[in-house]
Amino acid sequence: MATATQEETLGFQTEVKQLLHLMIHSLYSNREIFLRELISNAADACDKLRYEALDNDALYEDDSELRVEIEVDAEANSVTLRDTGIGMNRDEVIKNLGTIARSGTAEFLQQLSGEQQKDAKLIGQFGVGFYSGFIVADEVIVRTRRAGESSEAGVEWRSKGEGEFTIAEIERPVRGTEIVLHLKDDAKEFADDFRLKSLIRKYSDHIDVPVRMSKVESAKDDDGNPIEGSDVTTWETVNEATALWVRPKSDLSDDDYKAFYKHVAHDFSDPLTWSHNKVEGKLEYTSLLYVPGRAPFDLYERDGARGVKLYVQRVFIMDDAEQFLPLYLRFIKGVVDTKDLSLNVSRELLQQDPQVEKMKSALTKRSLDMLKKLAKDDAAYQTFWNTFGSVLKEGPAEDYANRDKIAGLLRFATTHTDSTTQDQSLAAYVERMQEGQQKIYYIVADSFNAAKNSPHLEIFRKKGIEVLLLSDRIDEWLMSHLTEFDSKAFVDVAKGELDLGEIEGEEEKKAQEETAKAKQDLLKRVKEALGEEVQEVKVTHRLTDSPACVVLPENEMGFQMRRIMEAAGQPLPEVKPILELNPEHALVGRLEGAEGEAFGDLARILLDQAIIAEGGHLDDPAAYVKRLNALLTA
């Protein structure tokens, strides 16, 4: 054991202190998950030893059996869990048990409110791991030694989860890690063999290393009575101890799949759906992919950890193997086990392996098919879309080959319902298209209300033409890569010439042309008054109620994207809008009769109003207010 001079007291990282405090209080009602988390960590440690031992068999130290063992001491009110995995050295203990080295941790903790039910869900998204032991224990002791190091390199870590921990050097003849939980008085229920066995079968049956519990047996005399002093400790394997993904689907229940998901994803909630598939032929692999029921806290960090667990012939290779799925499917969790890769494969080699690229293509299609199947259940798919829709929208730009499949999975708010909920598919839009309509119309704005109330929609509402209402920050970028669906081109109603095709009759088009000719003098005067502020002034047939609107040239970046780029400090070329006037509006009639300075002021008021209606910002708001006040008091 450690001497006093070898013991050192250190403080937890600030984020650990916060997480421990909130977790202990927020997860009180779901405290049994501590066992699942600790067994999962122990199984991962065994997987890592198996992998490292591929290059160095001596790491097994004459004990190649990988296992997890659990002992209960009811008298001492303690539970001990040990594994024969890779173990840790001193630096690793400090790093893994004293800090949380995950990007976004501070931001995650800021979301926690102190409300138990809400915080429990958030903590579940973060993954509690080792620290879950403090939900049931008032003191946790860890004894560990890294495989391959001398017995003098053992480390003991102790903490009561309050703000600091002590660490000391100890003699430890065996590799791996032992965790002793000194249970709280109100957690005595866990110092019971039967209770723990039921939890192991409930949460960890799928772990592919044996999880054993100790059992004391005594020799018996001829009358069947235990013989004093003959006690022998034996070990009973409690779990199935077979990799779940290699078992036949017919042998697995939904509860089996759900339990395995919670292990592989370190999540509390059930997945929305999953796909278990075995491929044989030129490529041989088994995949088990899941769609989570909720987003991880770092979903929008594109550089964060993501990907599936990779196994080669059931030997664990790595967590977060991101090479098997594209970035827009980073929410997918699961396992891939293949025979077609080397056991010594690295992340760098995965990026260059043509077999991996073929598997990525197949797994991507498998994932999209899984989502297509989920979409048959409107409620379940809406849950998925509300959680992961913005990420899936990255797909058309990143995956040209599957662009059509992704488009079929997209959901939008539209004028069909005028609801903020994005629940309308493109297929449903096409089914509702007007007779003679050949295009899919959309508008992009900074908010749903700005899109819904845009003056550009006036002619569409009048004619009963449905328009997609896009207000997510990614929407304009999405539409720049999504050119058509079902052979119907997408058209931004706020850009370029508006052509409603066969929906407008020849007489209607002829009347528009005659109106434009009749207003040429007015358009010329307005252009002269506004000068370089606009590219062109035209008569519009987009508007029925508003006096004016601004339109961008067809191939220019939209207003929303320009504002996002400007906010990010990106230099942008100047683009002058096209001002379109509604000749039927009273203000335009008043403009036509104005002269001199009054004409110029009114022309600028109409331009400024049109810019504001688009969600734009005026260079000189005070001048606009002054002109408007003059108009109102004239």
N, C-alpha and C positions, 0 to 999 in steps of 0.2 A: 504494500500500500504506500501511498505518498507520505513523505515526511512534511513537516510544517514549512520547511524552506522550499519545498518543491511546489507548494500550493500557491495559487494566484487567484485573486478575485477581480473579475472584469464586469463592466456594465453592458447591458444589452444595448443594441442599436435602438435609437428612438422609435423607429417604426415597429420594432419587435415589442417594445413596451406597450405601445398603443394597441397593437394587434392582440397581444395576450390579454390585456384588460378587457377589450371589447369581446373577444372570442369567449372568454370564460363566462361572461355575463349573457351574451347573445345566444350562445349555443347550449344553454343549460337544458333546454327541452329536447335536444337531439344529441345528448352526450355519448350515447353508445357508439357513435361513429369513430371515437378515438381508436378503437381496436382495428377497425378497417384501415384507417390511415397508417397506423404503426405497422400492421402486417404488410400493407402495400409497400411501404418504405423498405421493410426487411426483404421482401421478395425482389425489389429492385436492386438491393445490395447483392443478393445472390446472383441475379442476372449479370451484374457488372463484373463480379468475380469470374463467372463462367466465360465472359468475353475476354477479360484480360489474361486469363489462363490459357487462352489459345496460343499466345506467344510465350507464355512462361508457366509451364505446368507445375513448377515448384510452389506456386502461390497456393495450391491446395494443401500444402503442408501435411501430406499423408492422410488427409481427410477430404476426399472428393465428394462426399455426400452434402449437397446443399439442402438446407432445411430451416424451418422456423420453429422454435420451441417456446411454449408458454407454461408457466408454473404459477399456481395460486397458493398464497399463504393466508388462510382465513384468520388465523390468530394474529398475525402481524398486519392484517388488512392491506395486503400488497399484491401486486401482479408483476411478474417478471416475464419479459419477452426478449428472446435472444435469437440471433441468426448466425449462420456460418458464412456470411457474405464477405464483401470486400473490406469492411471495416474502415476506420478513419485514423489519421495521425492527428497530432495536436493542432496544426494549422487548419486542417479540414474541420475539426470539431468546432473551433472558434468561428470559422466561416459559415458552417452549416447550421450551427445551433445558437449562434449569437447575433447573426445578421440575416436580413432578407435581401439577397442580391438579385432583385427582379426589377426591371424597368417599370416605371409607372406606379411603384409602391406608394409613394407619397400622395399622388393623385387619387389612388384607390382609397387610402385612409381618410382623405378629405370628404369622401362621399359618405362615410359612416356617420350615422346620426345619433347613436345611442338608443335608438328604438329597436328593441330586441328582434322583433319579427323581420323588420326590413334589413337589419344588419346581418342576420343569420343568412339571408339569401346572398348578400354581397360577399360575405366571408366564404360562402360556398363557392362563389365564382372565383375567388382568389386561390382557394386550396389551402388547407390548414396544416397538412403534413404532421411533422414531429410535434409542433406546439399543441396539437389536440390533446396530448397527454395531460395538460394542465386543466382540461375541462373536468377531469375526475380526480386528479392528484394534487395534493398540496405540496408535494416535493417529488422531483424526478431526478433519478440518478442514472447516468449513462456511463458504461464502461466499454471501452472499445480498443481494438488494435488493428492496424492495417495489415492485410495479408502480405507476407513476405518480409516483414520487419521483425526485429528481435522481440523477445518477450518483455524486455525492459522498456519497450516503446509504447506500452499501454497508456491509456489516458482515461482519467475519470472526470466527469462533468457533473456538477450538482447545482440545482437551483430550485427555489420555491416560486419561481415565476413572477417575482415582484419587481425586479429591476436590475438584478445582477446575478452572476453565476460564478462558481469557483471551478477551477480546473487544476488538475494535478497529474503528475506522472505516477503510474502504477506498474506493478508486475502483472502481466496478463499472458498466460501461456497459450491461450487459444486465440485465433483470429476472429474477426467479426465483432458484432455489437450486442451488448446486453443493456436493456432498459428496465429499470426498476421503478414502478409507480407506487408511491405511498399514498393510498387512496384517502380521499376526504371522508369525514364521518358520514356524510349523506350519500356516499358512493359505495357503501359496503356491498351493495347488490352485485358488484363486479368481482368481488372476491369469492366467486362461486363457480365451480367447474362447469356445472350444467348451463349456467347463464352464458359463460364465455363460449362454450361449444355451440350453443344456438346462434350466437353472433357470428362465429366463424363460418358456420354453414350458411347463414343469411347473407353475409357480405363478402366472404373470401373463399367460397367453395371453388371458384375458377382459378385461383392462384396455382401456377404450375410447379411450385415447389411444395413439398409436404408441410402442412402446419400441424404440429403435434402438441398434445397436452400430456402432462405427466400423470401417471396413475400409480398409486402405491398398492402393491399386492402382498399378501402374507401367505406363507405356507400354512396348511391346515392339518390338524391331527385327524385321527380316524373318525372322530365325531363331528368333523367339519368346523371345528373352532380354530381361529387364528393362533398360530404359535408365536409367542412373544419373542421379539428380536429377529424375526425372520423376514421383516419388511424388505421388499425389493421394489425399486422404482422402474416402471416400464413406461413406454411412450406409445400413445395412441394417435394415429393419423386421423385428423378430423375432417379435412377437406377432400375434395375429389382429386386434387394434385395432378390434374391433366390440363394442358393448355386448352382453353375453351374453344379457340378457333379451329383446332384440328378435330374436334368432335363432330359427328354427323349432326346436321341441323335437326333431324328428326328426334335426336336425343335431348335437345335443348328447349327449354321453355322461355317465354317472354321474361320471366323473372330472372332466369340465368343471364340472358343478354343484358338486362338492365343492371344487374349487379356487376357484371364485367365492365360495363360502361363507366360506372362510378369509380371502379378501380383504375381504369386506363386514363380517364379524364380528370380524376380527383375532383369530381363534382358531386353535389348532394342530390340534385334533381334527376329525374328520369330523362332519357333521350326522347326526342320526338319520333325518330325512326332509325332503322339500321339496315344494312345490307351485308349478308354473309355469303361469300362466293369463293369457289375453288376453281382455278383455271389449270387445265392440262393441255399439253401440246408443245408448240415451240417455246412457250413460256410456261413455267410451272410456279404458281404461287397461290396463296390463300389470303384473302382480304376480309376484314371485318370492319366496316366503316359505320360511323354514327353521325347523326345530326343532333347536336345538343338541344336541350329545351331552353337554354338561356345563354347569353353571351358571356365569355370571359371578360374580366375587367380590362384587358389590354387588347381587345379586338381590333381597335383602330390603329394600333401600333404596328405598321407594316414590317418593321424590323424585329418585332418581338418573336419569342419562341413559338413555333407552330409545327404542324406536320404530324405524321403517324409514328407509332413505335415500329421499328424495323427489326425483324428476326430473320436469320438465315438458318434454315433447317432447325427451327425451334431454338436456336441460340440467339439470345438478345444481342443486338448490335448497337442500337442507339435510340434515344428518345428524340422526338421532334425532327424526324427525317423529312425535311421540307421539300425534297426533290421529287416526291411522288404525287404531289398535287399542286396546281397553280395557286398563286397568291390569293385570288378571289375566292377560293374554297378553303381558306385558312381556318375556318371554323370547324371543319370536318375533323373528327377524332377517330382513333382506331388503331388497328394492327395490320401490318403486312408481313407475311412470312413466305420467303422464297427459297427455291433451290438453285436459282440462276445467278447468284452473286457469291463472291468469295467471302469467307468468314473474316478475312482481314480487310474488308472494304472500309474506306474512310469517306467522310463527307466530300472531300475533294474528288475522290474517284467516282463517287455517285454522280457528280455533275458531268462527268465525261463518259459514262457508261451508256452505250446505245440501248442496252436491255432496260435500263432504268427509264429512258425516254419512252420506250414502248409501253412499259408498265404505267407510267404517268398518264399517257394517252388513254389507256384502258380504264384506269381508276377514275380519271376525270369523267369519262362517259358514264361509268358506273354511278358516280356521285350525282351527276345530273339526272340520270334515270331514277335514282332514289328520290330526288326532289320532285320529279314529274309524278311519280307514284303518290308521294305525300300530298301533292296539289289536288288530288281527287277528294281529299278531306278538307273542305274549305276552312273549317275552324282551326285545324292543326296547321295548315299551311299559312293561315293568317298569323298565327303565333310565330312561325318561322320567319315570315316576311317582316313582321314588326321588329324582330330581333336582328336578322341578318340581311335584310333587303338591301341596305346601302352598300354592303360589302359585295353582294352578288352583282350589283350594278357596275362594279369594276370589270366584270367578265368580258363584255364585248370588245373592250380595248385590248385586253390581255390575251384573248383566246379566239382568234378569228375562225378557226376550224369549227368551234362549237357555238358560234355567234347566234345561229338560228335557234338552237336548243335553249340557250340562255334567254333569248328574247321571249320565248314561250313561257318562261318562268317568272318574268318580270311582272310587277303589279303597280298600278298607277291610280292616283285620284283623277277623276274626270268630271266634266260638266254633266255627265249622265246622272250622277248622284249628288254632286256639289258637296260631297263629304270629304273631310280631311283624311279619312282612312284610305290608304293605298290598297285597294282590293279588286281593281278591275284589270283583267288580263287583256293582252293585245288581241287574242282570239275572240274574246267577247266584244271588243270594240269593233272588229271587222264584221262580226255578225250583225251589229247594229248600224252599220254604215248606210247612209242615204242612197237611194237609187241614183246611179250616175256618179257617186263619189268614188274617186280613184286614189285618194291620198289619206294618210293618217295625220291629223293636225295636232299640234301641241304648242304650248306656251311655257316659257321658263321665267320664273320670277323669284324674288328673295323670300317670299312667304306664300303660303296657300291663299290667304286673302288677297294678296297683291295679284296672284295669278287669276283667281276666280273673278275678280272685279276689274280686270284689265279692259280698257276700251277696245282692244283688239278683238275681243270676243263678241262684240255687239252684233256683227253681221252673222256670226255663227249661231248665236242664240236665236236670232230672228228666223233663220232658216232651219233650225233644229239639228245642226251639225255638231256632233260630239267632239270635244277638244280635251286632250290630256293636260292636266294641270301639274306642272313640275316645279317643285320648290326646294328639293334637296340640293345641297351644295355640289354634289357630284353630277346632277342631272344634265347640265349642258355638255359636260365632258362625255357623259354616256351617249347623248344623242349625236355627238360628232362622230361616233364610231358605229352607231346603229342606223344604217341608211334606209333599210326597208324591212318589212315583215309581210309574209304571205304575198309577195310581189307588189306590195303597196308602199310607196315612198313616204318617208316622214317629211313633214313640212312645218317649219317654225312660222307661226302666224305673225310674228313681229319682225320678220325679215323679208326683204325683196318684194317682188310683185305678188299680189294675192290673186291666185287663179283657182276658182272653185269648180272649174271644168264644166261638166254637163249639168251641174246643179243650177248654174245660171243660164237662163235662156238667151237666145240670140238678141231678142228685143231688149233685154236687160243690159246686155253688154253694149249694144248700140247706143242706148240712152246714156250709159256711163261715158262713152267716147264723146258724145255730143256735149255733155256737161263739162268735160275737161277742156274741150275747145272753147266753150263759152266763157270759161274762167281764166283763160290764158293771161289776160291783162292783170287780173288780181294776183295770180301766182307770180308773175314777173315783178310786181310791186313789192310783194312780201319778200321775195328772194333778195331784192335790192336793199330792203330795210334791214334784213338779218345778215346780209353779207356772208362772211366766212363761217358764221355759226352753224350753217346748214349746208349740206351738199346739194340739195334740191328741194323744191316745193311743188307738191302735186295735189290733185284732187283725189280724195279717197272714196272707196266704196266699202271700207271695213267698218265704218262708224254709222250708228243710227241715232245715238243720244249725245255723244261727246263732240266738241267742236274740232278737236285736232288730236293727232297722235304722232309719235316719232317712230320711224322704222329704220332698221339698219340694212346695209347692202347684204345680199344673200349669203356671201361667203365670209363675212366678218364675224369676229368673236362677239358673242352676245353681251348684253348689259350685265347680266349676273356674273359671268366669267370675268369680265373686265374688272368688276368691283372686287372680286376675290383676288385677282392677280395684283391689282393696285394695293390692296390691303397687305399683301405679302411683300410689297416693295419691288415688284417686277416692273421694269420699264415697258410701256406699251405704245405703239404708234397711235397718233391721233386719228380718230375716226369721226367724221361729221355725219350726223344723222340726216335722214330724209324727213321733212315735215309734210304730213298729209292733212289737208283741211276738209272738213265736212261742209259742203256748200249749202246744206239744208239747215244748218244750225244758225240760231239768231245772232250769236257772237260773230260768226263769219260774215253774216249779212251786215252787221254793224261795222265790221272791219272794212268791208267793201265800200262803205259810204264815208269812211274817215279820211282825213287829209293830214299832211305834214307830220308834226311831232306826235299827234294823237294816233296816227296810223302806225308809226314805228313802235310806240309803247304797247298798243294792243297786239301787234304782231308778236312782240317779245313775250307778252303775257301768255298768249296761246302756246308759244314754244315752251316756256317755262312750265306751264301746267301739264303739257304733254310729257315733259321729262319727269316731273314729280309723279305722274300717274304710272310711269314705268319703274318707280322706286329709285329714281336717280337723284343726284344732289346738285343743287344750283351753285354756280361759282360765286354769285352775288345775291344771296337771298334777300338782303335789305332792299336792293334795287327792285326786286320783284314785288315786294310788299308795297313799296312806294308807288309803283305803277298801278298795282291792283287797287290801292286806296284811292288813287286819282280817278280810276275808272268807276269805282263804286260811288264816288261823290260828284261825278260829272253831271 
